[in-house]
């Protein structure tokens, strides 16, 4: 399989989005360095290049230098955005467990990642940490999307509180809760429903009772994944795998 690269700034993304067969697109900055120095691409090698928003180019490397890699386009495809969109609301967790969750979720098809400051989250993002945290998650998601050869890179939203999460409209809220009486597989992939499927995953200590009440009050459904309790780093990816199967994407 050809190496895949992503435009890493707005100007390059626009260039990739507009490119047609016969054009030359240029990777610069960190992505050019990664292509030429880390992955060691050479002139004549076939690669793919994406804008992260559905455009997928194939082409041949014409020149590879650490600051600029040029690719002659010989093919173009456009992938539509997924419907329904799969959204992972991941509670902040200690260590790197939330990062493991969003990395795997990206590989498994999440279309949007939302950090959640749950009441039992050990990790806390104050205003100073929030910007750095979001940037870190964006980097993880980007690299995972590139590794998985995804045409669409998931967006990473701003951190939300439980109140903000409960106010999310136009979506099906599915709360992963081990004590729920309904299995996720009984609800996944109902035909004709194009609303976002929002999977809500709590922190290590679980979702607090008052948070469950707040979410169910606005119509969220509590669902379980089998009879075991999964870690916060594995619950979301496991649910995404199930949804992909039920939606016919796998």
TAQUI-V391834 format. One line per field, one symbol per residue. ss: DSSP state (A for helix, B for strand, O for the rest). phi: phi as a letter, one per 20 degrees, with the letter a starting at -180 (. if undefined). psi: psi as a letter, one per 20 degrees, with the letter a starting at -180 (. if undefined). A space follows every 50 residues. Layout:
# TAQUI-V391834
ss: ???
phi: ???
psi: ???
This chain:
# TAQUI-V391834
ss: OOBBBBOOOAAAAAAAAAOOOOOBBBBBAAAAAAAAAAOOOOOOOBBBBB OOBOBBBBBBBBBBBOOBBBBBBBBBBBOOOOOOOBBBBBBOOOOOAAAA AAAAAAAOOOOBBBBBOOOOOOOOOOAAAAAAAAAAAAAAAAAAAAAOOO OBOOBBOOOBOAAAAAOOOOBBBBBBOOOOOOBAAAOOOOOOOOOBBBBB BOOOOOOOAAAAAAAAAOOOBBBBOOOOOOOAAAAAAAAAAAAAAAOOOO
phi: .ffdccgdbffffffffefcgofddcecmffffffeeeelfcgneecccc emcoecddadfebccgdacdcefcabccdfffbffdddedffcfmdffff fffffffeofebccfceffefffcdfgfeffffffffffffffffffele fdegedefgcefffffefdmbeedefcgefedegffdfmffndefgdded deegenefgffffffffeofdecddmdddeffedffgffffffgffemed
psi: pqqpqppjrhghghgghiqrphrpqppabhhgggghggilqqpiqprqpq ijkipoqqrpphqoqhippqpopjqpqppqqqoqqopoooqpqrckhhhh ghghhghjjpiqpoppnqhjpgppoahhhgghgggghhgggghhhghilp hppqqorqqqrhghghiprkropopoohjqipqhhiipkpqiojqqoopo prahjrpqghhgghghhjjqppqrnajroqqhiigghghhgghgghiji.
